[in-house]
Amino acid sequence: VAGEVRSPGRTLPLAMLGGTVVVSLLYALLCGAFVRVLGFDGLAAAGEAGSALAGAVLGPEAVAGVAGLVVLALLASVNGTILGGARVAQALAARGLLPAPLARVSPATGVPVTALWVQAAIACLLVLSGTFQAILALSGLAMMLVGSLSVVALYRLRRRQPERPRPYRATGYPLSPLLYLGASLGTLMVSAAGALEPGADRLPLVGIGVWLLLAGGHRLATHRR
């Protein structure tokens, strides 16, 4: 959504760095509270740690309230994912890499309407296709793979377009993106190896396979064009 943000050169670094710091601090605080109140055994047995912590500290009445907060947090996360995903599809369609109707933008609001509806239809099919764990297994590794390719693109663009204006820079470049890339690829390798073990769930490999199929189709179409 960077193209829809005012003063992106100032706003994006503040949002990314500030959001990362705040979330990290809150996460560390919550983990400390979970361990101190519930202990490792209690944490392992808790179905949802936040509600279990609220029940232990404030009583059963607080469990429903914390569960409601968790639901709101999930909705906020889904909202952010929807905003970003539809705009990626719209940008790709505008460059001829996806069907042209996906590039349509509402003249009144600037929202990529068609891309949002298509994304909603795909999401509904995924929800109807299996459990949450199955969907997570299908999408998790593919999302990590795409994130790693985004970091690779950072190096590639800086080499191919060194004079391109860059209103904000990657802190610690080139080391910090390389550390992320190494950690991400290491996680991919471990997860893929686990999926290959006898009796293991093969769904993560399906996610990677779908991505590879689409990437190959895109390269073939680009070559023909």
N, C-alpha and C positions, 0 to 999 in steps of 0.2 A: 504493500500500500504506500510505498515511498513516494510515488508519483502524485498522491492525493494529500500529502502532508505539507503544511506551510513551513517554509525555511527548513528543508530536510537536512541541510548541512549542519544545522545546530540541533534540530529536534531529534533526529535519529540517534546520534551518539548519546545524547542525554537519556533517551528512552531505553536504549540497549544497555548502557553501562549502569544507569540508575536502577532499571528493572532487575538486572542481574544481581546487583549488590543487595537490594531490598529482599528479593526472593531468597538469596543465599542465606542472609541473616535470619529470616523467618524460618527457613527450613532447618537451619542449625538449632534454633531455639526450640522448635517443635520436637526435633529428634531428642534433644536433651531432656525435654519434659516427658516424652514417651518413656525413655529409659529410666528416668528417676522415679516416675509414678508407677508405671506398669512393670518395669524390669524386662529383661530380654525374654523370659518365659511368657510373661503376660502379653508382651507385644507380639510374640509369635502366635499366640492363641487368639488374639483379637481379630475379629473380622474386618473392622474398620477402626484404625488406631485413634482417629480424632474423637469419634463417638465414645470409644472405650475410655479415653482419657477424661472426657467430660463427665461420664458416669461415675468414674472413680473419685473425681475431685468435687463435683457439684451435685452429684446424685442423679438418679434415673431421669428426673425431669429435664435435665440439660441435654440428654442424648438426642432427642428429636430436634432441638434447636441447632446443635452442631451438624446433624445430618442435613438439615436444611441449608446450612452454610456450604457444606460440601457440594450439594446439588447446584447452588448458585455459582460456585467456583468452576464446576464442570461446564455449566452453560456458558460462562465467560470464556473458557478455553475453547469450546466448540465454536463460539462466535468468532474468535480471532482466527481459528483455522479456516472457517468458511470465507471470511473476508479475504484472506491471503490466497487460498486455493482458487477461487473464482477469478481473481485478477491475474493469476499466473496463466490460466487457460485463456483469458481474454487477450493477454499480451502475446501469447504464442499464436493465437488465431489471427491477430492483427499483422503478424509477420509471415503469414501463410503456412505455419507449421501445424495448425489444426484447422478443422472446417471453419469456413468464413463466418457462418452465423454466430459462432461463439464470440466473435469480436464485437457484436452489437452492444452498444452502450445506450442506456436510457437518456434521451435528450434533456429530460427534466432533472434527473438526479445524478447522472454520470455513473450509475451503477451498471455493471455488466450483467444484464438481466438474464440473457440466454445461458450464459455460463453458470449462473447461480442455479437455474432450474435444472440444467443437466447434472450439476454437482449434487443437487438434492435427490434426483432420481437414482444416481449411482449409490449415494449414501443409503437410501431406503432399501435398495437391492442388497447391499452388504448387510444391513441390519437383519433382513429377512433370511439371509443365507446361512447364518450360524450364530454361535455364541460370541460374547464379547472377547473372550480369550482367543478364539479362532481368528476373528478380525484383527486383533492386535498382533497375532503371530504373522498374519499375511502382510500387514502394512508396515510393521516395525522395521524390519531389515531394509525394505525398499526405501523407506523414508530416510534411514541412516545413509544408505547408498547415495541418494540424491543430495543429501546434505554434504557428504564428502565431495561429490562432484562440484558443488557450489564453491567449496574451498579451492579445489583444483582450478576452477574458472578464475579465481582471484589472481593466481600466479600467471595464468595464460593471458588474461587481459592486460595485466601490467607489462608483460613482455611484448605483446603485439600492439598495444596502444599506449605507449609510455607518456605521450603528451596529452592524453585525455584528462579533462578537468576532474579533480577528485575533491569534493568539498569536505570529506572526512576520510581518515585513513585508518587502516587496521593497526591497532596498537601492538607493538612488538613484532611487526612484520620484518623479516619473513619467518621468524621462529614460532610465534604464537599460532598462526594458522597451521604450521607444520606439526606442532604438538597435537592440535585438535585432529588433524588428518590421521596421524599415527594412532591415536586412541580410538578413533572411529573405525578405522580399518581393522585394528586388532579386535575390537568387539564384533565386527562383521565376521571375521575369520573364526572366532571362538563359537559364535552362534551357529554359523553354517556347519562347523565340524560337529557340534552337538546334535544338529538336525539329521546328520548322516549316521548317527549311532543306531544300532539295532533297536527297534521298538520306539524310537523317538518320533515326535511329530514332524512331518515333512512340510507343513504349511509355510514356514519361513522361506524354504527354498522355492516354493511356488511364487511368493512375492518377488523374489529376485528374478525368477524366470520370466514373469510377466514384464518386469522392467526391461530385461535384456531383449525380449521380443519387440517391445515398443521402440527401444533405442535402435535396434537393427532396422526396423521398418522405417524409422525416421531418416536414418542415414541413406537407405536405399532411395527413398523418395527425394531427398535432397540431391543425391547424385544424378538421378534422372532429370530433375528440373534444371 
